[in-house]
Amino acid sequence: MSKPDHNPQQRCGYVAIVGRPNVGKSTLLNHLLGQKICITSRKPQTTRHNMLGIKTTPGHQIIFVDTPGLQSQAEKAINRYMNRAAQSATRDVDVVIFVVEHTRWTEGDELVAQKLRGLKCPLILAVNKVDQLDNKNTLLPQLQTLSERLPNAEIVPLSALRNTNLESLEKVILQHLPEGQALFDEDQVTDRSSRFLAAEIVREKVMRQLGAEIPYQMTVEIEQFSEQNKVLHISAAILVEREGQKRILIGNKGERMKQIGQQARIDMERLFDNKIMLNLWVKVKSGWSDDERALRSLGYKHD
């Protein structure tokens, strides 16, 4: 006599990942998914757009929303765009993960906490980078302080980079997901197009190569994305605001651009599982980062 089919109830829901700039939100999402879809660097404001990361198993589908770091200073249109994107992500989600660093609480953290205090959905406080603590005993007083700041939050200490305690985080998330069928195909890991991902890869390599100023006045526009003879041909324009920035980005005899192109092509071939022919060049588009119309034309718009 055969056993009846066991069909556990599917769970599916949206989980926003929020926090101040440069606290490890994108690294956390990449490691939760087990693959890299979000660009990362040591510089704040690397993430500029909300981005879905979809994790599907036989029992559940978690739809993560990675967000830009919330900024107290939003002088330019692009900074205001990032703040709107981050704040919009907490609406209509089932769970919010607030990422903070182990023993640090900054003005940026307090700004995020203020935005979350009226939250109606469950809140998880992910205390990141605990692997960097020399003395683990210093963590307990910090966890106590955090629980007093946000008494309704469930606290999970972890290290996104080292994959420490991510299973515990996922278990807490699943406790709060509603019952429901998967919303995305099981092999889909993001809602973003290949063109968008290619542009982000180039932008990451620029941010990792350059100093403090240029990365925040630079964006990438994909001008060609086509497959010919089993080779992906990708052409990308790197936009900056001034001629001096263009010279810095190109580097001596084009050496810096060559390095950016080589590093980007390696990541693209890994992501797209395809041979890549990549062409890069630099354009000056004065004032693009403080021009609402220019931002929309470059893809900085809310869906």
Salt bridges, closest charged atoms under 4 A:
GLU101 OE2 - ARG20 NH2 3.31
GLU101 OE1 - ARG104 NH1 3.69
GLU101 OE2 - LYS129 NZ 3.25
ASP109 OD1 - ARG20 NE 3.07
GLU110 OE2 - ARG117 NH1 3.09
GLU110 OE1 - ARG149 NH1 3.74
ASP131 OD2 - ARG162 NE 3.44
GLU154 OE2 - HIS176 NE2 2.44
GLU170 OE1 - LYS55 NZ 2.90
GLU170 OE2 - HIS60 NE2 3.54
GLU200 OE2 - ARG203 NH2 3.04
GLU204 OE2 - LYS36 NZ 2.69
GLU204 OE1 - LYS205 NZ 2.81
GLU204 OE2 - ARG208 NH2 3.58
GLU213 OE2 - ARG242 NH2 2.46
GLU223 OE2 - LYS283 NZ 2.78
GLU241 OE1 - LYS76 NZ 3.80
ASP267 OD2 - LYS36 NZ 3.85
ASP267 OD2 - LYS205 NZ 2.83
ASP267 OD1 - ARG270 NH1 3.09
GLU269 OE2 - ARG265 NH1 3.61
ASP290 OD1 - ARG80 NH2 3.87
GLU292 OE1 - ARG84 NH2 3.95
